[in-house]
Amino acid sequence: MAGTAPGKHYRKGMTLIDLLNVFPDDETAEKWFEENRWPDGVRCAHCGGENVSEAKHPTMKYWCKDCRKYFSVKHGTVMQSSKVGYQKWALAIYILTTQIKGSSSMKLHRDIGVTQKTAWHMAHRIRETWATGTPTYAGPLEVDETYIGGKEKNKHGNKKTNAGRGTVGKQIVAGVKDRDSGHISAQVVPNTKKSTLHGIVHDHASPDSVVYTDDLQSYQGLPYEHESVSHSVSQYVRDQAHVNGLESFWAGLKRGYHGVYHHLSPKHLKRYVAEFAGRHNDRPSDTIDQMAHMAQGLTGKQLRYKDLIAGGPAYPQKVGF
């Protein structure tokens, strides 16, 4: 593939010409999705069996002779029940992969030729591919938190909480960065209480990890080798003690918030946070490999439109135990 990415000179990027050569039509894109889902040959999306054959169904390409059901590569993925073609799904994955600050649904709908509503649903479905488990890191680890949301003084009168200034009315995002791998895990949390932040560190740190934080009182008493810097007195680096890696990540997240999305609702913020963390973690890979990782992450996840617009928790319920 032609082109390289600034700051990642060792990896291969993809130009738009490259992209259209790789995905010239739906048939080629469908084959690519199949190869990433079933690298050892097509298996039934219902029962996992290998006894499958091609079918003449208008939307389901395969028939399982064991469980006697039709299926396609979309079945059991976030693409299930979508009428959008495979080529447009591949293009959408490329756009969200290569736009470091993200891509709005308005831009996506213009770029791939779907309605804004469809583009919004597609983007959130694709963000589900970045939602991973809870990895444990060897460290050293940086742990920090930030606040996402508009300023009270800039809000419309009926949107103001009138509960104070500063961080009031904003959502809290906590993160962990593993310095060895460069990987980041981040999630929306309900508060910055000691039980919440200690729980996050416990979820991600191995027993012998070294943990670096700022001087927030909630971090005191961590059962790990722990050093902190005093941001309250303008101390940001002391030997190896700093959280500059996470501060840089927060800056990128907020540039996407202010410059691309303009508003991130509390209900959906967890997906945007997963998007920025997932894209950050996969950036060292070639663009086509990043896309392949995302295609592989489509399986086993679903996000129906009625569930997307319904209410739900803004943060994992296990946090704050």
C-alpha positions in Angstrom: 0.0 0.0 0.0 1.2 3.5 -0.8 1.6 6.2 1.8 2.8 6.4 5.3 1.4 7.9 8.5 3.1 11.0 10.1 4.8 10.0 13.3 4.4 6.3 12.4 6.8 6.1 9.5 7.4 2.4 9.9 3.8 1.4 9.1 2.0 1.4 5.7 -1.0 3.6 5.3 -3.6 3.5 2.6 -4.6 6.3 0.1 -8.2 6.6 -1.1 -7.0 5.1 -4.4 -5.6 2.1 -2.5 -8.8 1.7 -0.6 -11.0 1.6 -3.7 -8.7 -0.9 -5.3 -8.9 -3.2 -2.3 -12.7 -2.8 -2.0 -14.0 -2.1 -5.6 -17.5 -3.6 -4.9 -19.7 -5.4 -2.5 -18.6 -8.9 -3.5 -14.9 -8.2 -2.9 -15.7 -6.5 0.4 -17.9 -9.4 1.5 -15.0 -11.9 0.8 -12.7 -9.7 2.9 -15.1 -9.8 5.8 -15.4 -13.6 5.5 -11.6 -14.1 5.4 -11.2 -12.1 8.6 -14.0 -13.8 10.4 -13.3 -17.4 9.1 -9.5 -17.5 8.2 -9.7 -21.4 8.2 -12.8 -21.6 6.0 -16.5 -20.7 6.4 -18.2 -22.0 9.5 -21.9 -21.8 10.5 -22.7 -18.6 12.2 -25.4 -20.4 14.2 -23.8 -23.7 15.4 -20.2 -23.3 14.4 -20.3 -26.4 12.2 -18.1 -26.8 9.1 -20.7 -28.7 7.0 -21.9 -25.6 5.0 -22.6 -25.0 1.4 -23.4 -21.9 -0.7 -27.1 -21.1 -1.1 -29.3 -19.2 -3.5 -31.0 -17.1 -0.7 -31.3 -13.4 -1.7 -29.5 -12.2 1.4 -28.0 -15.3 3.1 -25.1 -16.7 1.2 -24.7 -19.9 3.1 -26.7 -22.9 4.3 -25.7 -25.1 7.2 -26.4 -28.8 6.6 -26.1 -29.5 10.4 -28.5 -27.0 11.9 -30.3 -26.4 8.6 -30.2 -22.6 8.8 -29.2 -19.9 6.4 -26.6 -17.4 7.4 -24.2 -14.7 6.0 -21.0 -13.2 7.4 -23.1 -10.4 8.9 -25.0 -12.9 11.2 -23.8 -12.7 14.8 -22.0 -9.4 14.2 -22.8 -5.7 14.6 -23.7 -5.7 10.9 -26.6 -8.2 11.5 -29.9 -7.0 10.0 -28.1 -4.1 8.2 -29.2 -3.5 4.6 -26.0 -1.4 4.0 -23.7 -3.0 1.5 -20.3 -4.6 2.5 -18.3 -2.0 0.5 -19.9 0.8 2.6 -19.2 -1.0 5.8 -15.5 -1.4 4.8 -15.3 2.3 3.8 -16.8 3.3 7.1 -14.3 1.2 9.0 -11.5 2.8 7.1 -12.8 6.3 7.9 -13.1 5.7 11.6 -9.7 4.0 11.6 -7.8 6.7 9.9 -9.5 9.8 11.4 -7.4 10.2 14.6 -9.9 12.7 16.0 -12.9 10.7 14.9 -15.5 11.4 12.2 -19.0 12.8 12.7 -22.1 11.1 11.4 -22.8 14.0 9.2 -19.4 13.6 7.4 -19.8 9.8 7.3 -23.2 10.0 5.7 -21.8 12.3 3.0 -18.6 10.2 2.5 -20.3 6.8 1.9 -23.8 7.9 0.7 -26.2 6.8 3.5 -28.6 8.8 5.6 -27.3 10.6 8.6 -29.4 8.3 10.9 -27.9 5.2 9.2 -24.3 6.7 9.5 -24.9 7.5 13.2 -26.0 3.9 13.9 -23.2 2.4 11.8 -20.6 4.5 13.6 -21.8 3.4 17.0 -21.9 -0.2 15.9 -18.3 0.0 14.7 -17.3 1.6 18.0 -18.5 -1.6 19.7 -15.5 -3.4 18.0 -13.2 -1.3 20.3 -15.0 -2.3 23.4 -12.6 -4.9 24.9 -12.4 -6.7 28.2 -10.2 -5.7 31.2 -6.5 -6.4 30.3 -3.9 -6.8 33.0 -0.7 -4.9 32.4 2.8 -5.5 33.8 3.5 -1.8 34.0 4.8 0.6 34.8 1.3 2.1 34.8 0.1 5.7 34.6 -3.4 6.2 36.1 -5.3 9.5 35.7 -8.8 10.9 35.3 -10.3 13.7 33.3 -13.6 15.5 32.9 -15.6 15.7 29.6 -18.4 18.2 29.0 -19.3 21.8 28.3 -18.8 24.7 30.6 -21.8 25.6 32.7 -21.6 29.3 31.6 -22.0 28.2 27.9 -25.0 26.0 28.5 -28.6 27.0 27.7 -30.5 28.0 30.8 -32.6 24.8 31.0 -29.4 22.6 30.7 -27.5 24.2 33.6 -27.3 22.3 36.8 -26.8 25.4 38.9 -24.8 23.2 41.3 -21.5 25.0 41.2 -18.5 25.6 38.9 -15.5 23.8 37.5 -16.2 20.1 37.0 -19.9 20.2 37.9 -22.1 18.7 35.3 -19.2 17.0 33.5 -18.6 13.3 33.0 -15.6 11.6 34.5 -13.3 9.3 32.5 -10.5 7.3 34.2 -7.7 5.7 32.4 -4.7 3.4 32.7 -1.7 3.5 30.4 0.9 0.6 30.3 4.2 2.3 29.5 5.7 -1.0 28.2 3.1 -1.6 25.4 1.8 2.0 25.1 -1.7 0.6 25.5 -4.5 2.5 27.2 -7.7 1.4 28.8 -10.2 4.0 29.6 -13.8 4.1 30.9 -16.5 6.4 32.1 -16.8 6.3 35.9 -19.5 7.7 38.3 -17.0 9.5 40.6 -13.4 9.8 41.8 -13.9 8.1 45.1 -11.1 6.0 46.5 -13.1 2.7 46.0 -13.7 3.6 42.4 -10.1 4.5 41.4 -8.6 1.7 43.5 -10.9 -0.7 41.8 -9.7 0.4 38.3 -6.1 0.0 39.3 -6.8 -3.4 40.8 -8.5 -4.5 37.5 -5.5 -3.6 35.4 -2.4 -3.9 37.5 -0.4 -7.0 38.1 0.8 -7.6 41.7 4.3 -6.2 41.0 3.2 -3.2 38.9 4.6 0.2 39.6 1.8 2.8 39.6 2.2 6.5 38.9 -0.5 9.0 39.6 -1.1 12.7 40.4 -1.6 13.8 44.0 -5.4 13.2 44.1 -6.2 12.0 47.6 -8.2 9.0 46.3 -5.0 7.3 45.1 -3.5 7.2 48.6 -3.1 3.7 50.0 -2.8 1.8 46.7 -1.4 -1.7 47.5 1.3 -1.3 44.8 4.6 0.4 44.5 3.2 3.9 44.0 4.6 7.3 43.3 2.8 10.5 42.6 3.5 14.0 41.3 1.9 17.1 42.9 0.0 18.9 40.2 -1.4 21.2 42.9 2.1 22.8 43.2 2.9 22.6 39.4 5.0 19.5 39.7 4.4 17.4 36.6 7.6 15.2 36.3 9.8 13.8 39.0 12.2 11.2 37.5 9.9 8.4 36.3 6.9 9.7 38.1 4.4 11.5 35.8 1.2 10.9 33.9 2.1 12.7 30.7 1.2 9.8 28.5 -2.4 9.9 29.7 -2.5 13.7 29.7 -1.6 13.5 26.0 -4.3 11.0 25.4 -6.9 13.2 27.2 -5.8 16.1 25.0 -6.5 14.1 21.8 -9.9 12.9 23.2 -10.9 16.5 24.0 -9.8 17.7 20.5 -12.1 15.2 19.0 -14.9 16.3 21.4 -14.5 20.0 20.7 -13.4 19.9 17.1 -15.4 17.0 15.6 -18.3 15.9 17.7 -19.0 19.1 19.7 -21.2 17.2 22.1 -20.9 13.7 23.6 -23.9 12.6 25.5 -23.4 10.8 28.8 -25.3 7.8 27.5 -23.0 7.3 24.5 -19.7 8.6 25.9 -18.4 5.1 26.8 -18.4 4.2 23.1 -16.5 7.3 22.1 -13.9 6.7 24.9 -13.5 3.1 23.7 -13.1 4.4 20.1 -10.2 6.7 21.0 -8.5 4.1 23.2 -8.9 1.4 20.6 -7.6 3.5 17.8 -4.6 4.7 19.9 -3.7 1.1 20.8 -3.8 -0.1 17.2 -2.0 2.8 15.6 1.4 1.0 15.3 -0.2 -1.5 12.8 -0.5 -1.0 9.1 -3.8 0.6 8.1 -5.2 -2.6 6.4 -4.2 -4.6 9.5 -6.0 -2.1 11.8 -9.1 -2.5 9.6 -8.7 -6.3 9.8 -8.6 -6.2 13.6 -11.8 -4.2 13.6 -13.5 -6.6 11.2 -12.5 -9.4 13.5 -14.0 -7.5 16.5 -17.4 -7.2 14.8 -18.3 -10.8 15.8 -20.2 -11.6 18.9 -21.5 -8.0 19.3 -24.8 -6.4 18.4 -26.3 -2.9 18.8 -29.8 -2.6 17.6 -31.1 0.9 16.9 -33.9 0.6 19.6 -31.2 -0.3 22.1 -28.9 2.5 21.0 -31.6 5.2 21.6 -32.9 3.6 24.8 -31.7 4.6 28.2 -28.9 2.8 29.9 -26.0 3.1 32.3 -23.3 5.5 31.3 -20.6 3.5 33.0 -19.8 -0.2 33.9 -21.8 -1.2 37.0 -18.8 -3.1 38.5 -16.9 0.2 38.9 -16.8 1.6 42.4 -17.0 -1.8 44.3 
